[in-house]
Amino acid sequence: MKKESITMKEMPESEQPYEKCEKYGVHCLSDSELLAVILRTGSQGECSTALARRLLQKLPGKTITGLFQSSFEQLREIKGIGRVKSIQLLCLTEIARRMLKGRKQLEELLCEEPAQIAAYFMPSMRFLETEQVRLLVLNGRNAAVNNLVISNGSFNSAMASPREVFYYALKHKAVAIILLHNHPSGDPSPSREDLILTKRIAETGKLIGIPLLDHIIIGDNRYVSVKESGYFSKPESEKL
């Protein structure tokens, strides 16, 4: 006897995302349905889709991008997300980071193009919860040869002194440098402190012969290049 077909609503809830994906395409799945597929199973008394919905509510910002800001320990604290599921989710976010970053290697960056530099660092810096300062070390051809994290700060501040910057610049035989840091708020507009830091680094660089070519601030899928803003061409009296 032929079995009657059942509708998607009549199927177990945990199977619905698979059916929906097969019939309509993966782009039709909601964030919680995508997570349910990754999680595969639920927890005691809870199916995978219900667990996925609850997980979303626990993530920073209550959105799927909150996974980028979640650590192994933070994920494990969520009921129903144990060791294996935490690792699965972290691997998923790392795959996403690498895909966003693409195949472009550090050495291939055109350091005269702030947009290319910002695009390269955006995946790894835009979701950081605290400010981080990075130093891009350039050789005589203005090609990037090293990328160094020189400071980790708080939500709205990352302290970096000219001494730290040029210690690493000299150690790695920099001919020129580019400074980068992120704004966890998502707004890359430079603060007064950012411009003071830029001015101090640029002045020190002139004295020791390692010029600062740019200071790029990373926001949420946005960036500001101090060079593009015309800061370096302003008279000294107008730089702050």
KACORZI-V527391 format. One line per field, one symbol per residue. ss: DSSP state (H for helix, E for strand, - for the rest). psi: psi as a letter, one per 30 degrees, with the letter a starting at -180 (. if undefined). burial: + if it has 24 or more other ideal C-beta (glycine too) atoms within 12 Angstrom, else -. A space follows every 50 residues. Layout:
# KACORZI-V527391
ss->???
psi->???
burial->???
This chain:
# KACORZI-V527391
ss->-------HHH--HHHHHHHHHHHH-HHH--HHHHHHHHH---E--E-HHH HHHHHHHH-HHH-HHHHHH--HHHHH------HHHHHHHHHHHHHHHHHH H----HHH-----HHHHHHHHHHHH------EEEEEEE-----EEEEEEE EE---------HHHHHHHHHH----EEEEEEE---------HHHHHHHHH HHHHHHHH--EEEEEEEE----EEE-----HHH--HHH--
psi->kkkkkllefflkeffeeeeeeeeflfffkleeeeeeeeeelaakgkleee eeeeeefflkfhlfffefgkleeeeffkkfjaeeeeeeeeeeeeeeeeee eafkleffkjffjeeeeeeefeefffgkflkkklkjklafggkkfljkjf kkbaegkjkkleeeefeeeeeghkfllkkklljfffjgkkleeeeeeeee eeeeeeeggjkjfljkkkajgllkkeeffgeffllefgf.
burial->------------+-+++-++--------+-+++++++++-++----++++ ++++++-++----+-+++++----+--+-++---++-+++-++---+--- -----+--+-+--+-++++++++++++++-++++++++---+-+++++++ +------+-+-+-+++-++--+-+++++++++++---+-+---++-++++ ++-++----+++++++++++--+++++---++--------
